Amino acid sequence: MKAKKIFNVFFREKPALMLLELYHAKSEIYASSLAKEIDCTYSHVVKILQQMEKAGLVNFNKTGRLKLLTLTKKGTEIAEYIDKIKNLI
């Protein structure tokens, strides 16, 4: 059942775009900047990121008051597949 929940997250546009932005990020990225990049509200981005963190796809690394986002190994692999699919379409 847990796998089904996270599976449903990836077949929506915004979560896929979030993973791709994190995958292609050249510098540090925060939830607020991620929200701007994908044209989404901050609260929606944080909600999705929390689900991704529970699934072991992203890490929140606190730096002062801000939380830096990074992909885990599993998150990177999934982002690579999404990127390949996007490029095939």
Backbone as CSV, one residue per row, in Angstrom:
resi,resn,N_x,N_y,N_z,CA_x,CA_y,CA_z,C_x,C_y,C_z
1,MET,0.830,-1.194,0.000,0.000,0.000,0.000,0.870,1.252,0.000
2,LYS,1.964,1.262,0.770,2.870,2.407,0.839,3.465,2.713,-0.536
3,ALA,3.854,1.700,-1.271,4.428,1.886,-2.605,3.407,2.522,-3.544
4,LYS,2.147,2.165,-3.398,1.107,2.727,-4.256,0.953,4.224,-4.010
5,LYS,1.039,4.652,-2.761,0.911,6.071,-2.446,2.008,6.884,-3.120
6,ILE,3.248,6.467,-2.997,4.340,7.228,-3.592,4.309,7.103,-5.110
7,PHE,3.841,5.986,-5.641,3.695,5.822,-7.087,2.752,6.885,-7.642
8,ASN,1.661,7.137,-6.937,0.680,8.133,-7.370,1.260,9.541,-7.384
9,VAL,2.224,9.808,-6.556,2.850,11.127,-6.516,3.569,11.435,-7.826
10,PHE,4.233,10.457,-8.423,5.079,10.710,-9.588,4.333,10.847,-10.898
11,PHE,3.125,10.468,-10.933,2.406,10.595,-12.176,1.487,11.810,-12.169
12,ARG,1.960,12.819,-11.467,1.382,14.161,-11.515,2.502,15.089,-11.971
13,GLU,2.128,16.168,-12.611,3.111,17.062,-13.231,4.064,17.713,-12.225
14,LYS,3.539,18.327,-11.198,4.381,19.104,-10.275,5.438,18.257,-9.567
15,PRO,5.085,17.084,-9.019,6.135,16.280,-8.378,7.249,15.872,-9.348
16,ALA,6.875,15.525,-10.566,7.897,15.155,-11.551,8.791,16.345,-11.857
17,LEU,8.192,17.526,-12.018,8.982,18.731,-12.269,9.898,19.060,-11.090
18,MET,9.420,18.808,-9.880,10.245,19.062,-8.692,11.490,18.179,-8.712
19,LEU,11.310,16.905,-8.991,12.459,16.005,-9.048,13.436,16.424,-10.138
20,LEU,12.922,16.829,-11.290,13.796,17.250,-12.382,14.554,18.521,-12.032
21,GLU,13.907,19.466,-11.371,14.597,20.693,-10.947,15.712,20.373,-9.960
22,LEU,15.436,19.486,-9.024,16.469,19.091,-8.059,17.609,18.354,-8.760
23,TYR,17.264,17.537,-9.718,18.254,16.759,-10.464,19.180,17.657,-11.284
24,HIS,18.616,18.695,-11.899,19.395,19.574,-12.766,19.949,20.810,-12.052
25,ALA,19.696,20.944,-10.762,20.139,22.130,-10.017,21.659,22.249,-10.043
26,LYS,22.124,23.437,-10.349,23.569,23.701,-10.407,24.105,24.216,-9.067
27,SER,23.204,24.673,-8.216,23.620,25.191,-6.915,22.588,24.774,-5.870
28,GLU,22.750,25.322,-4.680,21.835,24.997,-3.596,20.415,25.386,-3.969
29,ILE,19.468,24.588,-3.536,18.066,24.877,-3.844,17.225,24.688,-2.578
30,TYR,16.311,25.611,-2.400,15.427,25.603,-1.245,13.994,25.447,-1.729
31,ALA,13.108,25.078,-0.829,11.707,24.856,-1.205,11.091,26.099,-1.843
32,SER,11.422,27.278,-1.325,10.839,28.508,-1.877,11.304,28.745,-3.311
33,SER,12.580,28.500,-3.587,13.070,28.701,-4.957,12.535,27.604,-5.878
34,LEU,12.371,26.410,-5.356,11.795,25.314,-6.135,10.347,25.650,-6.515
35,ALA,9.602,26.210,-5.582,8.213,26.595,-5.848,8.140,27.618,-6.981
36,LYS,9.051,28.572,-6.982,9.073,29.590,-8.046,9.423,28.965,-9.390
37,GLU,10.375,28.058,-9.402,10.826,27.434,-10.648,9.735,26.624,-11.335
38,ILE,8.898,25.959,-10.545,7.859,25.106,-11.149,6.481,25.754,-11.122
39,ASP,6.425,27.028,-10.710,5.174,27.785,-10.671,4.129,27.076,-9.817
40,CYS,4.474,26.938,-8.546,3.622,26.215,-7.605,3.683,26.947,-6.262
41,THR,2.678,26.748,-5.431,2.700,27.402,-4.129,3.722,26.727,-3.220
42,TYR,4.265,27.512,-2.309,5.259,27.005,-1.362,4.665,25.870,-0.519
43,SER,3.447,26.046,-0.041,2.850,25.024,0.827,2.641,23.701,0.082
44,HIS,2.268,23.778,-1.189,2.091,22.560,-1.978,3.426,21.854,-2.188
45,VAL,4.468,22.626,-2.465,5.812,22.062,-2.656,6.280,21.363,-1.383
46,VAL,6.098,22.007,-0.252,6.531,21.417,1.026,5.776,20.129,1.312
47,LYS,4.488,20.103,1.029,3.679,18.898,1.257,4.211,17.732,0.412
48,ILE,4.498,17.995,-0.851,5.020,16.948,-1.738,6.419,16.525,-1.293
49,LEU,7.249,17.494,-0.920,8.610,17.182,-0.463,8.595,16.312,0.788
50,GLN,7.648,16.550,1.673,7.541,15.721,2.877,7.201,14.278,2.519
51,GLN,6.337,14.085,1.520,6.018,12.735,1.063,7.253,12.089,0.436
52,MET,7.989,12.871,-0.326,9.201,12.352,-0.965,10.266,12.010,0.072
53,GLU,10.348,12.808,1.128,11.311,12.516,2.193,10.957,11.196,2.883
54,LYS,9.688,10.981,3.153,9.248,9.730,3.780,9.551,8.524,2.898
55,ALA,9.519,8.741,1.577,9.804,7.657,0.635,11.301,7.497,0.384
56,GLY,12.123,8.332,1.016,13.568,8.214,0.879,14.121,8.795,-0.416
57,LEU,13.456,9.810,-0.963,13.883,10.388,-2.233,14.609,11.717,-2.091
58,VAL,14.282,12.481,-1.065,14.948,13.767,-0.838,15.377,13.876,0.616
59,ASN,16.372,14.720,0.826,16.832,15.043,2.170,16.655,16.534,2.396
60,PHE,16.300,16.899,3.613,16.286,18.289,4.044,17.524,18.494,4.910
61,ASN,18.405,19.388,4.506,19.596,19.694,5.286,19.472,21.117,5.800
62,LYS,19.284,21.254,7.095,19.044,22.560,7.684,20.322,23.389,7.708
63,THR,20.239,24.594,7.155,21.350,25.553,7.200,20.781,26.853,7.752
64,GLY,20.981,27.084,9.043,20.366,28.238,9.686,18.869,28.035,9.765
65,ARG,18.124,29.008,9.255,16.663,28.899,9.271,16.128,28.234,8.008
66,LEU,16.964,28.059,7.021,16.530,27.488,5.749,16.884,26.012,5.653
67,LYS,16.137,25.304,4.823,16.405,23.884,4.606,16.835,23.672,3.159
68,LEU,18.045,23.202,2.991,18.594,22.898,1.675,18.078,21.528,1.241
69,LEU,17.679,21.426,-0.015,17.142,20.170,-0.539,18.183,19.442,-1.364
70,THR,18.280,18.142,-1.164,19.139,17.304,-1.992,18.404,16.001,-2.289
71,LEU,18.734,15.432,-3.425,18.178,14.132,-3.776,19.009,13.031,-3.130
72,THR,18.361,11.980,-2.720,19.069,10.803,-2.250,19.499,10.005,-3.487
73,LYS,20.211,8.924,-3.267,20.605,8.072,-4.391,19.363,7.558,-5.116
74,LYS,18.381,7.105,-4.357,17.130,6.601,-4.929,16.402,7.714,-5.687
75,GLY,16.367,8.909,-5.112,15.726,10.048,-5.753,16.415,10.434,-7.054
76,THR,17.738,10.355,-7.065,18.504,10.652,-8.271,18.200,9.650,-9.369
77,GLU,18.132,8.382,-9.014,17.821,7.342,-10.001,16.441,7.565,-10.622
78,ILE,15.467,7.877,-9.791,14.117,8.106,-10.292,14.083,9.351,-11.175
79,ALA,14.770,10.399,-10.760,14.821,11.631,-11.562,15.464,11.365,-12.922
80,GLU,16.490,10.519,-12.952,17.130,10.169,-14.226,16.141,9.479,-15.160
81,TYR,15.346,8.573,-14.621,14.348,7.880,-15.439,13.279,8.851,-15.942
82,ILE,12.812,9.734,-15.073,11.813,10.722,-15.481,12.380,11.626,-16.574
83,ASP,13.650,12.015,-16.430,14.312,12.855,-17.424,14.395,12.136,-18.768
84,LYS,14.731,10.851,-18.737,14.800,10.064,-19.970,13.433,9.970,-20.635
85,ILE,12.407,9.722,-19.841,11.050,9.632,-20.384,10.635,10.972,-20.974
86,LYS,10.918,12.058,-20.266,10.570,13.394,-20.753,11.249,13.670,-22.098
87,ASN,12.502,13.273,-22.213,13.238,13.504,-23.465,12.752,12.614,-24.608
88,LEU,12.161,11.480,-24.279,11.629,10.586,-25.316,10.301,11.078,-25.880
89,ILE,9.593,11.836,-25.073,8.247,12.289,-25.489,8.306,13.414,-26.480
